[in-house]
């Protein structure tokens, strides 16, 4: 077998245990952002299209803005 250019990092601890207050939508985004394989990384624009950002208005900003309930 040829070694891969990036490490295979199987999850040893669930994100539920690491960030217990983060809901499933937030954990899904975090899992995508923590991808080890650089060919599977998403762009910032793709990240903004994730469901956790769907209810934010363009004017909303900051963790206390309406729509950030998935975070807290």
C-alpha positions in Angstrom: 0.0 0.0 0.0 1.1 3.5 -0.8 0.9 5.9 2.2 -1.6 8.7 1.8 -0.4 12.3 1.7 -2.6 13.2 4.7 -3.2 11.4 8.0 -6.2 9.2 8.5 -7.6 10.5 11.8 -10.5 8.4 13.0 -12.6 10.1 15.6 -11.9 8.7 19.0 -14.2 11.1 20.8 -17.7 12.1 19.6 -18.2 15.9 19.0 -21.2 15.6 21.3 -18.8 15.0 24.1 -16.5 17.8 23.0 -19.1 20.5 22.3 -22.2 19.3 24.2 -24.1 22.6 23.8 -23.7 22.6 20.0 -26.8 21.1 18.3 -26.7 18.6 15.5 -26.7 21.2 12.7 -23.7 22.9 14.3 -21.9 19.6 14.8 -22.5 18.7 11.2 -20.8 21.9 10.1 -17.9 21.5 12.5 -17.4 17.9 11.3 -17.1 19.2 7.7 -14.7 22.0 8.7 -12.5 19.5 10.6 -12.0 17.2 7.6 -8.4 16.0 7.5 -8.3 15.3 3.7 -7.5 18.6 2.0 -9.2 17.5 -1.2 -12.5 17.3 0.7 -12.3 20.7 2.4 -15.1 23.1 1.7 -14.7 26.8 0.9 -16.0 29.6 3.1 -18.8 30.2 0.5 -19.7 26.5 0.7 -19.7 26.7 4.5 -22.1 29.6 4.4 -24.5 27.5 2.4 -24.8 25.0 5.2 -28.2 24.6 6.9 -27.1 26.3 10.2 -26.7 29.6 8.3 -30.0 29.3 6.4 -32.1 31.5 8.7 -29.5 34.4 9.0 -30.3 37.7 7.3 -27.4 39.4 5.5 -27.5 42.1 8.2 -27.2 39.7 11.1 -23.8 39.6 12.7 -22.3 38.1 15.8 -23.3 35.2 18.1 -26.2 37.1 19.6 -27.8 37.9 16.3 -31.1 36.2 15.5 -30.6 32.8 13.9 -27.5 31.8 15.9 -29.5 29.5 18.2 -27.7 26.4 16.8 -24.6 27.6 18.5 -25.9 28.2 22.0 
